[in-house]
């Protein structure tokens, strides 16, 4: 999956520092990023490639091994010019091009860039916020409200019925391959309760024997995914939620298309079932 970058190591601890010559600078614009792609490999500009006399402030994001990553301060990214040779590419490039640790770094930078952009003003009194010098937070200098990066919990659910897997297709989304039931956890709800509710809301199916598989940070949507396997409990008749899905069917494991990507938790869980494995109770 995109965050699995071993033997490289991701260091998320916040460090209040300025970029040095060989540090990486991400220039982001909505759902796009400036990069150079050659032979399926991405490259991003280094600090030394920018006009350092422009007086732009950069925000430290994180490190991978000894490589540090930064973005321009919120509000500046749209006006700063990327160095020559770097082109605007939609974030779908992170799913296709390598190396994986840079794809992971880029999508995580996009998540933080969105949060910094949306946190420029205090949600309580409207005052322009300041960056904390000691932690990854935006602080209101007037009322003191402190905001931290938004991470929303989401469940990914593989429901089995013997040799069949419940698969879906999203409605009105660019992704058209088979997927699994998925949804956000609500206030006061456990992840297991979210599994039951989401499966029932989208397909009318009841489930049992819920088993946790693994999690994945998913910076594309500022979410933390938690994967679960479970089994049909009762009637297999599907009642589709037409507001969310265009299709929901029971698909025999022999008919599940092979995974076309190693990026996402959904693909990994479907591939495991296709190859004959699930997490057993």
C-alpha positions in Angstrom: 0.0 0.0 0.0 1.1 3.6 -0.6 2.2 4.2 3.0 4.3 1.0 3.2 7.7 2.4 2.3 10.1 0.0 4.2 13.1 0.1 4.6 12.6 3.9 4.5 11.1 5.4 7.6 8.5 8.1 8.0 9.1 10.6 10.8 6.0 12.6 11.6 7.3 14.5 14.5 7.0 18.3 14.0 10.2 20.3 13.9 10.2 24.0 13.7 12.9 24.6 11.1 13.6 26.3 7.8 14.5 24.4 4.6 18.1 23.8 3.5 19.4 23.5 0.0 18.6 19.8 -0.6 15.2 19.7 1.1 12.1 19.0 -1.0 9.5 21.7 -1.6 6.0 20.7 -2.7 4.1 23.2 -4.8 0.4 22.3 -4.7 -2.6 23.7 -6.4 -6.0 22.2 -5.4 -5.8 18.5 -6.4 -2.6 18.9 -8.4 1.1 19.1 -7.7 4.1 20.3 -9.6 6.6 17.5 -10.4 8.7 16.0 -13.1 8.0 12.5 -14.3 10.6 10.4 -16.3 10.3 6.7 -17.0 7.5 6.4 -14.4 9.5 8.1 -11.6 8.5 11.4 -10.0 10.9 14.1 -8.9 10.1 17.3 -7.0 11.9 20.6 -6.7 14.6 21.2 -4.1 14.8 24.4 -2.1 18.0 25.4 -4.0 16.0 25.7 -7.2 13.8 28.5 -5.9 14.4 32.2 -5.7 15.4 32.4 -2.1 15.4 36.2 -2.1 11.6 36.2 -2.5 11.0 36.2 1.3 8.6 33.2 1.2 8.0 31.3 4.4 8.0 27.5 4.2 6.3 25.1 6.6 8.0 21.9 7.7 5.9 18.8 7.1 7.8 15.6 8.0 10.9 13.6 7.1 11.5 10.3 5.4 14.9 9.0 6.5 17.0 12.2 6.3 15.1 13.9 3.6 12.9 16.8 4.9 9.8 18.0 3.1 8.2 21.5 3.1 5.3 23.5 1.5 5.0 27.3 1.1 2.9 29.0 3.8 -0.8 28.8 3.1 -1.9 31.5 0.7 1.4 31.6 -1.1 1.3 28.3 -3.1 -0.9 29.8 -5.8 1.5 32.7 -6.4 4.8 31.0 -6.2 6.2 29.7 -9.5 7.6 26.2 -9.7 11.2 25.9 -11.1 11.6 25.3 -14.8 11.0 21.7 -15.9 8.3 20.9 -13.3 4.7 20.5 -14.6 1.3 20.6 -13.0 0.0 17.1 -12.6 -3.3 15.8 -11.2 -2.9 13.8 -7.9 -3.8 10.6 -9.7 -0.1 10.5 -10.6 0.6 9.3 -7.0 -1.2 6.0 -7.8 0.9 5.3 -10.9 4.4 6.7 -10.6 7.1 6.0 -8.1 9.2 5.8 -6.1 6.6 4.8 -3.5 8.0 6.9 -0.7 7.8 10.1 -2.7 4.2 9.2 -3.8 3.3 8.7 -0.1 5.1 12.0 0.8 3.3 13.9 -1.9 -0.2 12.7 -1.0 0.5 13.4 2.7 1.7 16.8 1.9 -1.5 17.4 0.0 -3.5 16.5 3.1 -1.5 18.9 5.3 -1.7 21.7 2.6 -5.5 21.4 2.6 -5.7 21.5 6.3 -3.3 24.6 6.6 -5.3 26.3 3.9 -8.6 25.7 5.6 -7.2 26.7 9.0 -5.9 30.2 8.1 -8.7 31.8 10.2 -10.0 30.9 13.6 -13.2 28.9 13.5 -14.4 30.5 16.7 -13.8 34.3 16.2 -12.5 34.6 12.7 -9.0 36.0 13.6 -6.1 35.0 11.3 -4.3 32.1 13.0 -0.6 31.6 13.6 1.5 28.5 13.4 2.6 27.0 16.6 6.4 26.9 17.1 6.3 23.7 19.1 3.7 21.4 17.4 1.8 20.9 14.2 -1.1 23.2 15.1 -2.7 26.5 14.1 -3.4 28.9 17.1 -5.7 31.9 17.3 -3.7 34.8 18.9 -7.0 36.4 20.1 -9.1 33.6 21.7 -6.5 30.9 21.9 -8.3 28.2 20.0 -5.9 25.6 18.8 -6.6 23.5 15.7 -4.9 20.2 14.7 -4.9 18.3 11.4 -8.3 16.8 10.5 -8.3 13.0 10.2 -11.6 11.2 9.6 -12.1 7.5 10.4 -13.5 5.3 7.6 -14.2 1.6 7.4 -13.6 -0.6 4.4 -15.7 -3.8 4.6 -15.2 -7.1 2.8 -18.5 -9.1 3.3 -18.3 -12.8 2.3 -21.0 -15.3 1.7 -19.1 -18.6 1.3 -17.1 -18.3 -1.9 -18.7 -15.0 -2.8 -17.7 -11.4 -2.0 -20.0 -8.4 -1.8 -18.6 -5.9 -4.3 -19.9 -2.5 -5.3 -19.4 0.3 -7.9 -19.6 3.9 -6.8 -22.1 6.2 -8.4 -21.0 9.4 -10.1 -17.2 8.9 -9.3 -14.3 8.6 -11.7 -13.3 5.2 -10.2 -15.3 2.6 -12.1 -13.7 -0.7 -10.9 -15.3 -2.9 -8.3 -14.8 -1.7 -4.7 -16.0 -2.7 -1.2 -18.6 -1.1 1.1 -17.0 1.9 2.8 -18.1 4.8 4.9 -17.3 7.3 7.6 -17.7 6.6 11.3 -20.3 8.8 13.0 -20.3 10.6 16.4 -20.6 8.1 19.3 -20.2 5.1 17.0 -17.6 2.3 17.3 -15.9 1.1 14.1 -17.7 -2.2 14.4 -21.1 -0.4 14.6 -20.0 1.6 11.5 -19.4 -1.7 9.7 -22.9 -2.9 10.4 -24.6 0.4 9.6 -22.7 1.1 6.4 -23.2 -2.4 5.0 -27.0 -2.3 5.8 -27.4 1.3 4.5 -25.7 0.6 1.2 -26.9 -2.9 0.5 -29.6 -4.0 3.0 -27.3 -6.8 4.2 -26.8 -7.9 7.8 -23.4 -9.1 8.9 -21.7 -11.1 11.6 -18.2 -12.3 12.8 -16.6 -8.9 12.2 -12.8 -9.1 12.2 -10.3 -6.3 12.0 -7.7 -6.6 9.2 -5.4 -3.5 9.1 -5.4 0.3 8.7 -4.1 2.7 6.1 -3.6 6.5 6.2 -5.3 7.9 3.1 -4.2 11.4 2.5 -6.3 11.8 -0.7 -9.4 12.4 1.5 -7.8 13.2 4.9 -9.0 9.9 6.3 -7.7 6.9 8.3 -9.0 3.7 6.8 -9.7 0.6 8.9 -10.3 -2.7 7.0 -12.7 -5.4 8.3 -13.7 -8.8 7.0 -17.1 -10.1 8.0 -19.7 -12.6 6.9 -23.3 -12.5 5.7 -25.9 -12.9 8.5 -29.2 -14.1 7.0 -30.8 -13.1 3.7 -28.4 -12.5 0.9 -30.9 -10.4 -1.1 -29.3 -7.0 -1.9 -31.2 -3.7 -1.7 -29.0 -1.1 -3.2 -28.7 2.5 -2.0 -29.0 4.2 -5.4 -27.8 7.5 -4.0 -24.4 6.0 -3.2 -23.9 3.1 -5.6 -24.5 2.2 -9.2 -24.1 -1.6 -8.5 -23.8 -4.1 -5.7 -23.5 -7.8 -6.4 -22.2 -11.1 -4.9 -19.1 -12.0 -7.0 -17.5 -15.4 -6.9 -13.8 -15.3 -5.9 -12.9 -16.8 -9.3 -14.6 -13.9 -11.1 -13.0 -11.1 -9.1 -10.6 -9.1 -11.4 -6.9 -9.3 -10.3 -5.7 -6.2 -8.4 -4.4 -3.5 -10.8 -2.6 -1.5 -8.0 -0.8 -2.0 -4.7 -1.7 1.4 -3.5 -5.0 1.0 -1.7 -6.3 -1.1 1.2 -9.5 -2.0 -0.8 -7.5 -3.6 -3.6 -5.4 -5.6 -1.1 -8.4 -6.9 0.7 -10.2 -7.9 -2.5 -7.0 -9.6 -3.8 -6.6 -11.6 -0.6 -10.2 -12.9 -0.9 -9.7 -13.6 -4.6 -6.6 -15.7 -3.8 -8.5 -17.7 -1.2 -7.6 -16.0 2.0 -9.5 -13.9 4.6 -9.0 -13.2 8.3 -10.6 -16.1 10.1 -12.6 -15.7 13.4 
